[in-house]
């Protein structure tokens, strides 16, 4: 795509170079296997992370769930040590 003689496109392109129009940027924190995350009182451990999905297990019962990565990141927060 050519922007012609538009001034300031270098800075603009640097800010949004990795995104296509219509995409939203994911939070900078990406889950990794073995990490603990929580939602309300539910605590989970990440089992596997794929480009667009995540698999985790509930610590209370071991139930395994595979979910969209963007939904997981919108709902869960990482537990810090």
DAGI-V848004 format. One line per field, one symbol per residue. ss: DSSP state (@ for helix, = for strand, . for the rest). phi: phi as a letter, one per 40 degrees, with the letter a starting at -180 (. if undefined). A space follows every 10 residues. Layout:
ss = ???
phi = ???
This chain:
ss = ........@@ @@@@@@.... .......... .....====. .========. ..======.. ...=====@@ @@@@@.==.. .
phi = .bbgcccgcc cccccbdcbc cgcbccdccb cbdgccbaaf ccbbbcbabb dbaabbbccc agccbbadcc cdccbcbccc c
